[in-house]
Amino acid sequence: MNGIIQYFSTLENRPVERLAFLVAGLLIFWIIEGSIPLIQPNYKRNKYRHAAVNFGFTIIHLVIHTFLALIIILISDWCRAQSFGLVYWLNTGVLATIIISVFVLDFFGGWLVHITEHKVPLLWRFHIVHHADNNVDVTTGLRHHPVESVLRGVFFFAGIFISGAPMYAVMIFQTFLVLFTAFEHANIRLPAWMDNAISWLFVSPNMHKVHHHWKQPYTDSNYGAVFSIWDRVLGTFLKLDHTQIRYGLDRHYPNEKDEDFMQLIKKPFGRLVK
């Protein structure tokens, strides 16, 4: 356990290793989804062009996160110095600290920020970029408008304040988040029994694909990032057979422009299609 704590305590200072987790997750599920696709994709040109558009957003997201990481470290260190947050108030051990931190960070940085983006019209404008993808695959996971990346950072800060998460717990959660983001967006077909079993605790591929269905109420469901329990407990969990799922949006953004990078960047600041 000490070795794990030591490794993740300093992982923020090793960006190449952090990037390796991201690349490994993308590559593994990229290969798998090519072999057992859940839904046959219909790319505007090809899979590589689609990936290039989404990677453009990913690069911007990583640049923004580099600056947000400095604030994350400051907040986590302040919580430690002031003994502020749940893990300090409850005087938890290492394992309990990790568990509490991971669940709180997932709630604030996963479920709560996500439902907020759907319910607040101004924020929905930016989240549309993610939902506008007509071919959800592993590269869709980090397809977020830069403004949304900042917003998610703010909610993540709140999660650290509430939990008091030390840096090793923060990095453990972020590693989980990167891998689960790739897993749940990947266009992979799992046996129904396996997907259902996973979805009782974690967000499974089928569960998250329901969220990407083009019509409400399905678009407004299954907000979880790592854990599915928030949706189950708070009444936002829905099921839909994958054969009925259609990606994209039924309004707000033209589906034929879902791979137009500059249009996606600019559209939240203009008029949305009703």
The 8 nearest C-alpha neighbors of each residue, nearest first, counted from 0:
[[1, 3, 2, 4, 93, 5, 94, 6],
 [2, 0, 4, 3, 5, 6, 93, 7],
 [1, 3, 5, 0, 4, 6, 7, 8],
 [4, 2, 0, 6, 1, 5, 7, 8],
 [5, 3, 1, 7, 2, 6, 167, 8],
 [4, 6, 2, 8, 3, 7, 1, 9],
 [7, 5, 3, 4, 8, 9, 2, 10],
 [6, 8, 167, 10, 9, 4, 5, 170],
 [9, 7, 167, 5, 166, 6, 4, 10],
 [8, 10, 7, 11, 12, 6, 5, 13],
 [9, 11, 7, 13, 12, 8, 6, 170],
 [12, 10, 9, 13, 14, 170, 17, 8],
 [11, 13, 10, 9, 14, 8, 17, 15],
 [12, 14, 10, 11, 15, 16, 17, 9],
 [15, 13, 17, 16, 18, 12, 11, 10],
 [14, 16, 18, 17, 13, 19, 20, 12],
 [17, 15, 19, 18, 14, 13, 20, 10],
 [18, 16, 14, 19, 20, 15, 13, 21],
 [17, 19, 15, 21, 16, 20, 14, 22],
 [18, 20, 16, 22, 17, 21, 23, 15],
 [21, 19, 23, 18, 17, 22, 24, 16],
 [22, 20, 18, 24, 19, 23, 177, 25],
 [21, 23, 19, 25, 24, 20, 26, 18],
 [24, 22, 26, 20, 25, 21, 19, 27],
 [25, 23, 21, 27, 22, 26, 178, 181],
 [24, 26, 22, 23, 28, 27, 29, 181],
 [25, 27, 29, 23, 24, 28, 22, 30],
 [28, 26, 24, 30, 29, 25, 23, 31],
 [27, 29, 31, 30, 25, 26, 32, 185],
 [30, 28, 26, 32, 27, 31, 25, 137],
 [29, 31, 28, 33, 27, 32, 26, 34],
 [32, 30, 28, 34, 33, 29, 35, 27],
 [33, 31, 187, 36, 186, 35, 34, 29],
 [32, 34, 31, 30, 35, 36, 29, 187],
 [33, 35, 31, 32, 36, 30, 187, 29],
 [34, 36, 32, 187, 188, 33, 31, 37],
 [37, 35, 187, 32, 186, 188, 38, 33],
 [36, 38, 188, 187, 186, 35, 39, 241],
 [39, 37, 36, 40, 186, 241, 242, 187],
 [38, 40, 36, 41, 37, 186, 134, 42],
 [41, 39, 134, 42, 38, 135, 36, 46],
 [40, 42, 43, 134, 39, 133, 45, 44],
 [41, 43, 45, 44, 40, 46, 134, 49],
 [44, 42, 45, 41, 258, 49, 255, 48],
 [43, 45, 42, 48, 46, 49, 47, 41],
 [46, 44, 42, 48, 47, 43, 49, 41],
 [45, 47, 49, 48, 50, 42, 44, 40],
 [46, 48, 50, 49, 45, 51, 44, 52],
 [47, 49, 51, 50, 45, 46, 44, 52],
 [50, 48, 46, 47, 52, 51, 45, 258],
 [49, 51, 47, 53, 48, 52, 138, 54],
 [50, 52, 54, 48, 49, 53, 47, 55],
 [53, 51, 55, 50, 49, 54, 260, 258],
 [54, 52, 50, 142, 55, 56, 51, 138],
 [53, 55, 57, 51, 56, 52, 50, 58],
 [56, 54, 52, 53, 57, 58, 51, 59],
 [55, 57, 59, 142, 54, 53, 58, 60],
 [58, 56, 54, 60, 141, 55, 59, 142],
 [57, 59, 61, 60, 55, 56, 54, 62],
 [60, 58, 62, 56, 61, 57, 63, 55],
 [59, 61, 57, 63, 58, 62, 64, 56],
 [62, 60, 64, 58, 63, 59, 57, 65],
 [61, 63, 59, 65, 64, 60, 58, 66],
 [64, 62, 60, 65, 61, 66, 59, 67],
 [63, 65, 67, 61, 66, 62, 68, 60],
 [66, 64, 62, 68, 63, 67, 61, 69],
 [65, 67, 64, 68, 63, 69, 62, 70],
 [66, 68, 64, 70, 69, 65, 71, 63],
 [69, 67, 71, 65, 66, 70, 64, 72],
 [68, 70, 72, 67, 71, 66, 73, 65],
 [71, 69, 73, 67, 68, 72, 74, 66],
 [70, 72, 68, 74, 69, 73, 75, 67],
 [73, 71, 75, 69, 70, 74, 76, 68],
 [72, 74, 70, 76, 71, 75, 77, 69],
 [75, 73, 77, 71, 76, 72, 78, 70],
 [74, 76, 78, 72, 77, 165, 73, 71],
 [77, 75, 79, 73, 78, 74, 72, 80],
 [78, 76, 74, 80, 79, 75, 81, 73],
 [79, 77, 83, 75, 81, 163, 76, 82],
 [78, 80, 82, 76, 77, 81, 75, 83],
 [81, 79, 77, 78, 82, 76, 83, 75],
 [80, 82, 78, 83, 79, 77, 76, 84],
 [83, 81, 79, 87, 78, 80, 84, 88],
 [82, 84, 78, 81, 163, 87, 79, 88],
 [85, 83, 163, 162, 161, 87, 86, 160],
 [84, 86, 162, 88, 87, 89, 163, 161],
 [85, 87, 89, 91, 96, 84, 88, 90],
 [88, 86, 90, 82, 89, 85, 84, 83],
 [87, 89, 85, 90, 86, 84, 83, 82],
 [88, 90, 87, 86, 91, 85, 84, 92],
 [91, 89, 87, 88, 86, 92, 85, 96],
 [92, 90, 89, 86, 95, 96, 93, 87],
 [91, 93, 95, 94, 96, 90, 86, 97],
 [92, 94, 96, 95, 97, 91, 0, 4],
 [93, 95, 97, 96, 92, 98, 91, 99],
 [96, 94, 98, 97, 92, 93, 91, 99],
 [97, 95, 93, 99, 94, 98, 86, 91],
 [96, 98, 168, 100, 94, 95, 99, 101],
 [97, 99, 95, 101, 100, 96, 102, 94],
 [100, 98, 96, 102, 101, 97, 95, 103],
 [101, 99, 97, 164, 103, 98, 162, 102],
 [100, 102, 104, 98, 172, 99, 103, 97],
 [101, 103, 105, 99, 104, 100, 106, 98],
 [104, 102, 106, 100, 105, 101, 158, 99],
 [105, 103, 158, 101, 107, 106, 108, 102],
 [104, 106, 109, 102, 108, 103, 107, 101],
 [105, 107, 110, 103, 109, 104, 111, 108],
 [108, 106, 111, 158, 104, 109, 105, 154],
 [107, 109, 155, 105, 154, 104, 106, 112],
 [110, 108, 224, 105, 106, 107, 223, 111],
 [109, 111, 223, 106, 113, 222, 112, 107],
 [112, 110, 107, 113, 114, 106, 109, 115],
 [111, 113, 115, 114, 110, 108, 109, 107],
 [112, 114, 110, 116, 115, 111, 222, 109],
 [113, 115, 117, 116, 111, 112, 118, 110],
 [116, 114, 112, 118, 113, 117, 119, 111],
 [117, 115, 122, 123, 113, 114, 119, 118],
 [116, 118, 114, 123, 115, 119, 113, 219],
 [117, 119, 115, 116, 114, 120, 123, 122],
 [118, 120, 122, 121, 116, 117, 115, 123],
 [121, 119, 123, 122, 118, 124, 117, 116],
 [120, 122, 123, 124, 119, 125, 116, 267],
 [123, 121, 116, 124, 119, 120, 125, 126],
 [124, 122, 126, 120, 116, 117, 125, 121],
 [123, 125, 267, 122, 127, 121, 126, 120],
 [124, 126, 127, 123, 267, 122, 144, 147],
 [125, 127, 123, 128, 129, 124, 116, 122],
 [128, 126, 130, 125, 129, 124, 131, 123],
 [127, 129, 131, 126, 130, 263, 125, 144],
 [130, 128, 127, 142, 143, 131, 126, 132],
 [131, 129, 127, 132, 128, 247, 211, 248],
 [130, 132, 247, 128, 129, 257, 127, 248],
 [133, 131, 130, 247, 257, 134, 135, 129],
 [134, 132, 247, 246, 131, 135, 257, 254],
 [135, 133, 132, 40, 136, 246, 42, 41],
 [134, 136, 139, 132, 133, 184, 186, 246],
 [137, 135, 185, 186, 184, 138, 139, 134],
 [136, 138, 185, 184, 181, 139, 140, 25],
 [139, 137, 140, 136, 50, 53, 141, 54],
 [140, 138, 142, 137, 136, 141, 135, 53],
 [139, 141, 138, 180, 142, 184, 181, 137],
 [142, 140, 57, 139, 143, 138, 56, 53],
 [141, 143, 139, 53, 56, 129, 140, 57],
 [144, 142, 129, 141, 56, 147, 128, 145],
 [143, 145, 147, 146, 125, 128, 148, 264],
 [146, 144, 148, 147, 60, 143, 149, 59],
 [147, 145, 149, 148, 144, 150, 125, 143],
 [146, 148, 150, 144, 149, 145, 125, 151],
 [147, 149, 145, 151, 146, 150, 60, 152],
 [148, 150, 152, 146, 147, 151, 153, 145],
 [151, 149, 147, 153, 152, 148, 146, 154],
 [152, 150, 148, 154, 153, 149, 147, 155],
 [151, 153, 155, 149, 150, 154, 156, 148],
 [152, 154, 156, 150, 155, 151, 149, 157],
 [155, 153, 157, 151, 156, 108, 152, 107],
 [154, 156, 108, 152, 158, 157, 153, 107],
 [157, 155, 153, 159, 154, 158, 152, 160],
 [158, 156, 154, 160, 155, 159, 161, 153],
 [159, 157, 104, 155, 161, 107, 156, 160],
 [158, 160, 156, 162, 163, 164, 157, 161],
 [161, 159, 157, 163, 158, 162, 84, 156],
 [162, 160, 84, 158, 159, 163, 157, 85],
 [163, 161, 85, 84, 164, 159, 100, 160],
 [162, 164, 84, 160, 159, 78, 161, 83],
 [163, 165, 162, 100, 159, 168, 169, 75],
 [166, 164, 75, 168, 167, 169, 163, 79],
 [165, 167, 169, 168, 8, 170, 75, 164],
 [166, 168, 8, 7, 170, 169, 165, 4],
 [169, 167, 171, 97, 166, 170, 165, 164],
 [170, 168, 166, 172, 167, 171, 164, 173],
 [169, 171, 173, 167, 172, 168, 7, 174],
 [170, 172, 168, 174, 169, 173, 167, 175],
 [171, 173, 175, 169, 170, 174, 101, 176],
 [174, 172, 176, 170, 175, 171, 177, 169],
 [173, 175, 171, 177, 176, 172, 170, 178],
 [176, 174, 172, 178, 173, 177, 179, 171],
 [177, 175, 173, 179, 174, 178, 180, 172],
 [176, 178, 180, 174, 175, 179, 21, 173],
 [177, 179, 181, 175, 180, 176, 24, 182],
 [180, 178, 182, 176, 181, 177, 183, 175],
 [181, 179, 177, 178, 140, 182, 183, 176],
 [180, 182, 137, 178, 179, 184, 183, 185],
 [183, 181, 179, 185, 180, 184, 178, 204],
 [182, 184, 204, 203, 180, 185, 181, 179],
 [185, 183, 137, 136, 181, 182, 140, 204],
 [186, 184, 137, 136, 182, 187, 183, 181],
 [185, 187, 136, 32, 36, 37, 184, 137],
 [188, 186, 32, 36, 37, 185, 35, 189],
 [189, 187, 37, 36, 35, 190, 186, 32],
 [188, 190, 194, 191, 187, 193, 37, 204],
 [191, 189, 193, 192, 194, 188, 195, 187],
 [192, 190, 194, 193, 195, 189, 188, 196],
 [191, 193, 195, 190, 194, 196, 189, 197],
 [194, 192, 196, 190, 191, 195, 197, 189],
 [193, 195, 191, 197, 196, 192, 203, 189],
 [196, 194, 198, 192, 193, 197, 191, 199],
 [195, 197, 193, 194, 198, 199, 192, 200],
 [196, 198, 194, 195, 199, 201, 203, 200],
 [199, 197, 201, 195, 203, 202, 200, 196],
 [200, 198, 197, 196, 201, 227, 195, 228],
 [199, 201, 227, 198, 226, 228, 197, 202],
 [202, 200, 226, 227, 198, 197, 225, 203],
 [201, 203, 227, 198, 226, 225, 206, 223],
 [202, 204, 198, 206, 183, 205, 194, 197],
 [205, 203, 183, 207, 206, 184, 208, 182],
 [206, 204, 208, 207, 203, 209, 194, 241],
 [207, 205, 203, 204, 208, 209, 202, 221],
 [206, 208, 210, 209, 204, 205, 183, 221],
 [207, 209, 211, 205, 210, 206, 204, 212],
 [210, 208, 207, 212, 211, 206, 217, 239],
 [209, 211, 218, 207, 208, 212, 217, 221],
 [210, 212, 208, 209, 246, 218, 213, 130],
 [213, 211, 246, 245, 209, 244, 210, 218],
 [212, 214, 248, 247, 246, 249, 245, 211],
 [215, 213, 212, 218, 217, 249, 216, 248],
 [216, 214, 217, 218, 219, 213, 212, 220],
 [215, 217, 219, 218, 214, 220, 237, 210],
 [218, 216, 215, 219, 220, 210, 209, 212],
 [219, 217, 210, 215, 216, 220, 212, 211],
 [220, 218, 217, 216, 215, 210, 117, 221],
 [219, 221, 235, 217, 210, 218, 222, 236],
 [222, 220, 236, 210, 223, 230, 235, 207],
 [221, 223, 110, 220, 113, 114, 230, 224],
 [224, 222, 110, 227, 221, 109, 226, 225],
 [223, 225, 109, 226, 110, 202, 105, 222],
 [226, 224, 202, 201, 223, 179, 176, 105],
 [227, 225, 201, 202, 228, 200, 223, 224],
 [228, 226, 201, 202, 200, 223, 229, 230],
 [227, 229, 231, 230, 226, 232, 200, 199],
 [230, 228, 232, 231, 227, 233, 223, 226],
 [231, 229, 235, 236, 233, 228, 232, 227],
 [230, 232, 228, 236, 229, 234, 233, 235],
 [231, 233, 229, 230, 234, 228, 235, 236],
 [234, 232, 230, 231, 229, 235, 236, 228],
 [235, 233, 231, 232, 230, 236, 229, 237],
 [234, 236, 230, 220, 221, 233, 231, 237],
 [235, 237, 230, 221, 231, 220, 234, 238],
 [238, 236, 220, 235, 221, 217, 239, 209],
 [237, 239, 209, 206, 240, 236, 217, 205],
 [240, 238, 209, 241, 237, 243, 244, 217],
 [239, 241, 242, 243, 238, 244, 209, 205],
 [240, 242, 244, 243, 239, 205, 37, 38],
 [241, 243, 240, 244, 38, 239, 245, 37],
 [244, 242, 241, 240, 245, 239, 212, 209],
 [245, 243, 241, 212, 242, 246, 209, 240],
 [244, 246, 212, 213, 243, 247, 211, 133],
 [245, 247, 133, 212, 213, 211, 134, 244],
 [246, 248, 133, 131, 213, 132, 130, 254],
 [247, 249, 213, 250, 131, 252, 254, 130],
 [248, 250, 213, 214, 247, 251, 252, 254],
 [251, 249, 248, 273, 252, 272, 253, 271],
 [252, 250, 272, 271, 273, 253, 248, 249],
 [251, 253, 272, 250, 254, 271, 248, 131],
 [254, 252, 255, 256, 251, 257, 272, 250],
 [255, 253, 256, 257, 252, 247, 131, 248],
 [254, 256, 253, 257, 258, 43, 259, 133],
 [257, 255, 259, 254, 258, 253, 262, 252],
 [256, 258, 254, 132, 131, 259, 255, 133],
 [259, 257, 256, 260, 52, 49, 132, 43],
 [260, 258, 256, 262, 257, 261, 263, 52],
 [261, 259, 263, 262, 258, 52, 264, 55],
 [262, 260, 264, 263, 259, 265, 266, 258],
 [261, 263, 265, 259, 264, 260, 266, 256],
 [262, 264, 260, 261, 266, 265, 128, 259],
 [263, 265, 261, 262, 266, 260, 144, 267],
 [266, 264, 262, 263, 267, 268, 261, 269],
 [265, 267, 269, 268, 263, 262, 264, 270],
 [268, 266, 124, 125, 269, 265, 264, 271],
 [269, 267, 266, 265, 270, 124, 264, 125],
 [270, 268, 266, 267, 271, 265, 124, 272],
 [269, 271, 272, 268, 266, 267, 251, 273],
 [270, 272, 251, 273, 252, 269, 266, 267],
 [271, 273, 251, 252, 250, 270, 253, 249],
 [272, 251, 250, 271, 252, 249, 270, 253]]
